[in-house]
């Protein structure tokens, strides 16, 4: 519960920094000489901070899930070693020989 709240707060902070980046980047594109170029540095710093918080939320604070290869599901759904042609009794259409003129869609 606490980690979920932390993730949500950091995601909102990342969105705020990306909004600041959007506004300052547009200002830099319109007039790069405002405040003697300081707006460009603000845009750069806010972009890095927003991307950094996003990476933290996405990769560092992710949900802890057990790997799929560990046994834990007792439902009996195990992978079968047979391929598709053995499952349907060898009657698959993928191995059918066709002549080039038989592409009319009628079987």
N, C-alpha and C positions, 0 to 999 in steps of 0.2 A: 504494500500500500504506500509506504513512504517513498520507495523507488519510483513508483508510478507518478506520484505528485512531483518529485524532483524532475523526472523526464518532461512532464507537462510544463513546468516553470521554465526549464532550460529551452524547450521548444518555442515558447512564447518570446523569451529573450532573443533567441536566434531570429525569429520573425521580425522583431523590432529592429535589430541591427540590419537585417536585409532591407527593411523599409527605409531606414536612414541611408543605406547605401544607394538605393534606387533614387531617392531625392537628390542626394549630393552628386551622384553620377550624372544625372540630367543637368544639374546646375553646371558641372564641369564641362559638359558637352556644349551648353549654350554659351557660357562665358568663362573660360578657364582662368582669367585673371582676377576673379573676385577674391578678396582678402589675400592678395598676392600669392595665389596658388594653394592656400591652406585648405580649401575645400576639396582639392584633389587628394590631399593626405587624409582628410576625414573620410572620403569615399573609400580609399584603400584600406584604412584601419577598420572601418565598419564592415567592409566585405570580408576581410580576414576573420574578424570576430564572429560574424554571422555564420560563415562556413565552418569555423572551428567549433562553435556550439552545436551546429548541426551534426558534425562528425562525432562529437561526444555523445549526443543523444542517440544517434543511429547505431554506432558501433561499440561504444564503451558501456553505455547504460542499457544494453539490450536485455530482453527477458532471458532468464536462465532456463533453457530447455535441454533435456537429455538428448544425446545424439540418437539418430534413428537406428543405428546398428546395434544398440544395446537391447537385450531382451527385456520386456516389460509389459508387452501387450500379450495377454493370455487368451486372445480371441481365436487363435488357431489359424490366422491368416498368414500363411507362410508362402514365400515365393515358390512357384512351381518351375521345375527345370525343363519342362517341355516347351517347344516353340509353337508358334501359331498354327502351323500345318498339322501338328500332332494333336492339338486341342480340338480342332474341328473335324478330325477323322481323315485328314489328308485331302479334303475337298475345297481347298482355298483357290481363289481365282487368280492369285498372284503368279502362279506358275503356269498359267494357261498360254499356249502358243497361239498367236493370232497372225493372220496375214495382214499386210498393210491396208487392204481394202475393207477389212471387217470392223471399222470404227464407227458403225452406224448406231451403236448403243443397244442393239438387240442381242440378247443372249440365246 
